[in-house]
């Protein structure tokens, strides 16, 4: 099972510290932001101790494709209303793609964006136009994984059909793939408890060959709620058995599963959740011992 979690990336060890944190959870995959997700402030990539992180990953037998980078939330390629937001999306995504390449990572996860005050068709058209215009400036060797979204507010990418429409509008589609988030698709209306049927639909509409990353999260909300609130594994409406079936599905065995479940009273739950998923045994008392109510 290729499984890990979101990890921090902070001074003084930066990416090296991220890898150490992942290893402390018993993980063989990890995801990080190269800076704060809500702003554009970034340390020079040369200061991030990347070579030491890569050496530790090699020593522990973790391939570089198991290191996932997530683009910051401030990038909104679907916004056609505010020119300054459009320009930020363009310039910062270019920068993030090159930072991703310098870490040695293969996959950069990107939220497709929100159409704000227009409509979904305009959002999809704008996102495709933005991505096509910056395509020559994106880093080679980096696959941008558009994330499935819950449908909160004016988000695009809330159905496989929308994502396929966006992908089919891209001039260099080989540069792109998909990150599937179990909480998001649950909240968008897909039944995660029947994951093979979900994969069948994904394969028919998009193609399983384009699925590169899975975010493994429970949801606080019922199916179709369009809210996007993550819950700890086994404590939400999706449930442990369904999420273990996702993690253990042989059709996606080659894909990294990344936990983005909430911390509990200042405690990371990832080591416990990863252990439970590896063994296929739900032990809620271990999570409650961290302070989960």
N, C-alpha and C positions, 0 to 999 in steps of 0.2 A: 504494500500500500504506500503510495507516494502522498505524504500528508504533512502539513505544517500549519503555520498561522501567520497572521500579520505580526511583525516584530518592530520594535523601536529602532531608530537610527539616530544616535545622539553622541555628543562629545563625551569622552575623548576617543573612544574606539570606533565610532561610526559604523561602517558596514561590517568590520571585524566583530564588533559588539553585537550586531544583528545576528550574525552566524552563531556566535556563542549563545545568545538567547534562544535561538531555534534549537540548538543541540540540547540545551537544558530542558526542553520540553519533550525530548525524544523524537524530534522531527527530522525528516529528511527532505524538507522543502520549506521555503519561507517567502514572505512578501513584505516589501518595505516601500516607503516613500523616500525619495532622495532629499526631501526637505518637508517642511510643514505642509500638509495637504490643502490648507485654507489660504495660503499666500504664496508669493513668488520669490521669497528670500531663499537663497541657496548658497551653501558653502561651495567653494571651488572643488570640482570632482577629484582633483589631485590630492586633496586633504582627507579623503574619505577612507583611507587605509584599505583600498580595494585589493591590492596584490596580496596582502596578508589574509584578507577574507577568502580570496580565491584559493590560497594555499591551504587554509584550514578546511575548506569545502572538499578539496581534492584528498586531503589526508583522511577525512571522514567518509569519503566515497559518495559525496553529493554532487551530481552533475550540475553544470551551470544552468541548464534549462529548468532546474528546480528552484532557481532564484527568480522571483517575479517582482517586477517594478510596477507600482500603481501611480498613474498620473494624478496630479492634484485636482481637487474638486473645482478650482477656479477656472479650469479650461471648459468652455462651453461652445463647442463647434456648431451647435444648432441655433445660436442666437443671431437673428437677423435684424434686431431692433436697435441695439446699441453698437455703433461702430467701434467704440473703444473696447468693448467686450470681444467683438469679432477679432480685432487685431491682437488682443492678449491671447486668445485661443490659438491663433496662428503662430505667433512668435514663441510662446511658451511651450507648445507641443513640439515644435522643432527642437527647442533646447532640451526638453525632457527626453526626446528620442536619442539625442546624442549622449546625454548623461547615462541613459540606459545602456547604450552600446559600450560606453567606457567601463561600466560595471562588469561587462561580460554577459549580462542577462540577454535572453532571447525575446522575452515577452513583456510588453508594456500595456497594462490594462487601462482602458479609457472609458469613462462614461460618455455615451453618445451625445448627451446634452439635453437642454430644455428649450422649447420654442417660445417660451414666455407669453407674449400677448398675441401671437399669430395663430397657427394651427399645426397639427402634426405633419401634414404634407409639406408645408413651408419649412418646418424644422428638419425634416429628412432631406429636402432639397438643399437647404443651407449647409447642413453638415457635409453632404457629399461635395458640394462646391468648395467648401473650405478645405477639406482633406485633399481634393484633387489639385487645388491651387498650390498647396505647400508640399505636395508629393516629392518634387525634385530635391527639396531641402531636408527631407527626413533622413535619418541615419540608416545606412544599409545594414542588413542583417537583423533588424529589429522588427518583430511582428506586433502590430498594434491590435490588441484584443478588445473589441467593443463589448461592453458588459450588458447583459440582460438586466432590464430595469423593472421596478415594481409598478410604475405608472402613477407615482406620486406627483401631484401638481401637473406641470406641462412636460414631463419627461417623454422623450422618444426612446425607442428600443424596448418597448414593453411587450412585444410579441415577436415570435420568430419571423413572421411575415414582414414586419417593419425592418428588422435587422437584415433580412435577405434583400429587401428593396434598397437599403442603404449600401450593402455590399455590392449589389449588381450595378450601382451607379458610380462605383469607383473605377478609375482608369487603370489603377495598378492594384487589383484586388488581391494579388499574391502577397501583398504587404500586410494583409489584415486577417483576423480570425475573430473568435468569440470567447468571452469569459462568461460562463453560466453560473449565476448566483441562485442557490436554492431558496433562500428567503425571498429574493426578488421575484422569481418565477412563481412561487406560491402566491405571493401577494398580487401578481399579475393574472392569476387564474389557472395555473398549471398544477396538476395533481402530482406532487413529488412522491407520494406513496406508491405510484405506478410509474417508476422511473424509466422502465424499458419502453413504455408507451410514449413518454416524454422524449426519449432518445430517438424513437422511431419517427416522431413528428419533426424533431430537429434535423434528422438525417434526410427526410423527405424534402424539407423546405430549404435548409441551408447546406447540409452535408456534414457528417460527423468528422470528416477530415479537417474541418475548420474549427473544431472545439479544442482549445489548447489549455484552458485553465478552468477549474471549478472552485467557486467560493462556497464553502460548506457551512451553512448557517441555519439554525432553527428560526422560526418567526413568532413574534408575539401576536400576530394577526391571523384571522381565518383566511382561507383561500379566496382570492379575488378582492381583498380589502384595499389594494393599491396604497399601502401606507409605508412599507419599508422600515420595520423596526425589528432588528435582530434579537434573537434570544439564545441562551445557552443550549447546547446540544441536549435534546431530550426533555427540555422544559417548555417547549413551545408547541404550536399547533401542528407542526410537521411530525415531530416525535423522533425518538432515538432509532427505532427499527427502520424507519424509512430513510433516515440519514445514513445509517450504517450500510443499508443496501446501496445507496449512492456511492459511498466510499469504497465498497467492496465489489462494485459492478465490474465484471471482466471486460466489458466493452470500453470502459474508460480507465482501465488499470494503468495505462501509460501517462495519464494526465495528473498533474499536481492538484491536490485538494487543499485549499487554504481556508482556515478558520478565521472568521472575523467576529466571533461571539463577544459579548460584553465582558469587561472585567467586573469582578465582584468585590465591592468594598476595598478597592485598591489591589486586589489579587488577580493575577492572570490565571484563567482556568485551563489554559491550552494543554499543559502537560497531562492533566487528568482527562480532558476530552479526547486527546490523541490516544492515550492509553486505552480508554474505553472503546474507541472506534477500532483500534487495532485488534482488540480481543473480542469485539462484538458483544460486550457485556455492559449494560447500563447500570451504573452504581450512583444513583442520585444523591445518596448521603455524602459522597465525597465532594460534590459540588455544593451541597448545603453547608458543609463544614467550612466553606470559604465565606459563608454569609448569605448565600442565595435563599430567598424567602419562598 
